[in-house]
């Protein structure tokens, strides 16, 4: 019985379920580069290069194992430009008796897959994606009946279930979470390590030329491309992080520094989300470093929490709440995304730094995303779908299942608290405390109002005033609302006018 085994662009793992029980003598693997996947949002050019180059390298690895691969390149004659069109063409050529695919990572692709049996006239087997710690059904079972979902509760269950950073039934070191130890500002004179980057090989350079031709008007540049595009290089990147950056990751994971967008962060999310690395091996490597005395517990726990905790949690949120989750807008935000998110041309240095690094690397770390670009979108009332599509487009690691809940649930609180316990709103004081951005800014972070005041300061209070009916009952916002309760209506109105005038200008 011949089988056509479909491998999608983020399923580049040799142990992916669609390849299990493959018969090299009878089966064919189908991989497809199609225009619709590069353009349903205007993806960063580096992201498109990363995915296509990694796909081409993975296909070659399969061929070296004696597996027949039908690989459709983007510029191949007759390429229909769609997954459905290329699948139909492949079925006509290979005439398989059935199709096998691993469940897609994104809702829109899953809806396509559900129609493939009718489209092709062949039975389609959709297999679970076993590369995660928690299956979709495992998260749904955890969430069922809970009044509130909180990542911390899920994370502790995952730690116990998978025996990660545990001493018997207790957490290593006696605490589940060392986040309070992971909020240090980067000391002056601290030099982050030189990060391992990967020079584009011939395959990647070919893809770069293709992307320049086909997607040349997309956001971002290709000059700094240095992402791993093979399993071997991804393993080298993991080893480099564990050896050189993990020991200081915990202390400075929330820090920001001008001209240093990478700092001590892992840079492994693109490889993880493509399937070049597995979350299990990454967490195991970090735990081994702690047990060997090569990295402190606060660093290792903070890193493991990002993967075993947040990464798994947001995937569960996505698949449990879609498709309605995409339209959440609990705060009634309606403003259009300012043009500077695409150009980087803004007088606010923190935003300029975050957006410039995004253009150069298709990357900025989680605090820049949450507390700079996300915080501004929250305070300014940017429509959730506008900022969500931007995040999906501009980052190399952004796939909808992980990006959407982080944006809607964390960055702009559009789900009203389903995922997080409070909106992550902050004035300029937070950015000043965690970075050196404010020292070279046109605005003065110490001024609360007036033409030279940091816009984050009055936008923060204007946000709280506008959302008072919705948020004043949140216990985690009790302190700022106590402050607001002492303000006169005239003072409130003056601040709202200042905020509106600024937002109208941008």
Helices and strands as residue ranges (DSSP letters): E 3-6, G 17-19, E 28-32, H 35-39, H 45-64, E 68-72, H 83-94, E 98-102, H 107-114, H 116-120, E 123-127, H 136-143, H 151-162, E 166-167, E 170-171, G 172-174, G 179-181, H 202-214, H 231-240, I 241-245, H 246-252, H 269-274, H 279-291, H 297-304, I 305-311, H 312-321, G 324-327, H 340-343, H 349-361, H 366-368, I 369-373, H 374-380, H 384-394, H 400-405, I 406-411, H 428-434, G 437-440, H 455-466, H 468-471, G 475-477, H 478-484, H 489-505
